[in-house]
Amino acid sequence: MSERCPVGRRYIDLAIVSALAAIAVVPILMGVDNAILRLPFALLLTFVLPGYALTAAILERAPMNLERSLLTLGLSLATAILSGLALNGLPWGLRAETWASSLAIITVSASYIAFVRRPATAATPAQPLPRPGIADGILFGLAAAVIVGAIVMASSAAAQYPSTEVVQLWILPGDQLDSGAVRVGVSNKTTAPMTYRLQIQQGNSILGELPAIAIQAGGAWETVVALSRVQPSAGPVEAFLYRADAPDVPYRHVLMWLNTQGQ
């Protein structure tokens, strides 16, 4: 049996979820650094709100029992992970702002779908929770598979990038006894060996090029480059560093202005 429920009460949970999603994204978009303010909203966006809205859209007016609670948690985690993977491949990238906005949009959109699909009558109060059956086990297994698959995909994507990437490039005047040269160096503070290409130029003139510089993780490299063809009036001496996996895209760039003696 079912009973007529006032319209406001029938959709109050969806209104609360949508409002919480909109409120949760505000401190993140505003760049609030206080962890005490950000953490509760981040937890809601990660573990509760998207999953609740998606569950409501899928199951319409299902009672809040253990099965629905597990589905809410599983869908929330899967949504957070999959949205992060999607953002990582988009031009605006994966950042706290884009991640929170995407979860809020998913929550509000799913809440609207649930609002449209929810029947005009509310179900009778939930009966005592029955013992889990085969269908419950299959549902839980599918939710677990989605979560595990999303975690594996996220781990595979993260493994393609160094966990720490601090690479420095510098150009300094040469020794006083060698005024017609500069010292160029690279510091590779990453967790893996890297290979770089270094090009030194002034204006449109190439002064020197090193096609393959191999530097171990945590290592550094430096060389002295002669500047016999440098003209002080032609502009600064510039060093361009390129990664081996992107040989045509400057990865680091520094420059040094010369005085009238060509130093």
Sequence and secondary structure as in RCSB ss.txt:
>XXXX:A:sequence
MSERCPVGRRYIDLAIVSALAAIAVVPILMGVDNAILRLPFALLLTFVLPGYALTAAILERAPMNLERSLLTLGL
SLATAILSGLALNGLPWGLRAETWASSLAIITVSASYIAFVRRPATAATPAQPLPRPGIADGILFGLAAAVIVGA
IVMASSAAAQYPSTEVVQLWILPGDQLDSGAVRVGVSNKTTAPMTYRLQIQQGNSILGELPAIAIQAGGAWETVV
ALSRVQPSAGPVEAFLYRADAPDVPYRHVLMWLNTQGQ
>XXXX:A:secstr
 EEE  HHHHTHHHHHHHHHHHHHHHHHHTT   HHHHHHHHHHHHHTHHHHHHHHHHHSS   SHHHHHHHHHH
HHHHHHHHHHHHHTSTT S HHHHHHHHHHHHHHHHHHHHHHS SEEE          HHHHHHHHHHHHHHHHH
HHHHHHHHTTS S EEEEEEEEE  TT TTEEEEEEEEEESS EEEEEEEEETTEEEEEEEEEEE TTEEEEEEE
E TT  GGG  EEEEEEETTEEEEEEEEEEE   TT  
